[in-house]
Every structure is written in structure tokens, then in C-alpha cells.
Amino acid sequence: MPLIRITLSENYSEEEINQISQAIHSALIEDFNIPNDDYFHIIERVNHSQLFFPNQYLGMKHDQGILFLQIIAAIGRSKEQKEKLYKNIVLKISGSTKINPQNIIITLLENSKENWSFGNGELQNFNHI
């Protein structure tokens, strides 16, 4: 874990989507200390008519390039790790694509380790938190 869900416009190219996914994964390795093979991403490309957002919120301007990133991870990271992860994700995505950093919205949902099964209907033991 974590499980990553990326929702964005269908106007993004395959290359851009791969760059986004790789940037997120790289930041998670660096800041959440996940193993390299812990790579579970769901990419959802939707029509513009399915994305609702204000043009500006909390001082951030948003446009049709908006990207919603949901991270589901086990509890155990500090506030500092989370802040560093958010910043690193935005820097890596905006550094490898033309995405405006203000268009990257990140949500972290945390749960306990017993809420995960990676196959066979079993609770696997993992310690990379």
C-alpha cells in the first residue's frame, strides 16, 4: 500500500498520465518509504462535464487541467512526512509535465493495516510505514 486513485480530464495524453503516475510513485518511495514494487494506481480519465470545481478556492486558481489525487494509506506517517509528500508530488508532477501546481488537489485517507488484503482474502503483514 498505498492505493492511488488519479482522476483527471480525458484530454491528458498517455505520456502525461505515465509521467504523473511515475512522479507520484517516486515521491511515495522518497517520503513514505514504500518499496519500489508497491505500485497500485488507478487512473480515471473523465469528460470535462464530469469534473466540478470552482475557478478559485483558498487562493488557488483551477482550470480544466485540474487533477484529483486520492491516496489511501495505512496510519502511521507524521504531519511532516505528509507535508513533504504533498510538496514533492506537486514538484515532481509540475517538473515533468505542464500541469499548473495549483491544479493538483491531494487527499490522503488513512486506515489501519488490518483494512488491507493484497490477495487470497488474507491480511498480509507489512511494516513499511
Disulfide bonds with the S-S distance in Angstrom:
none
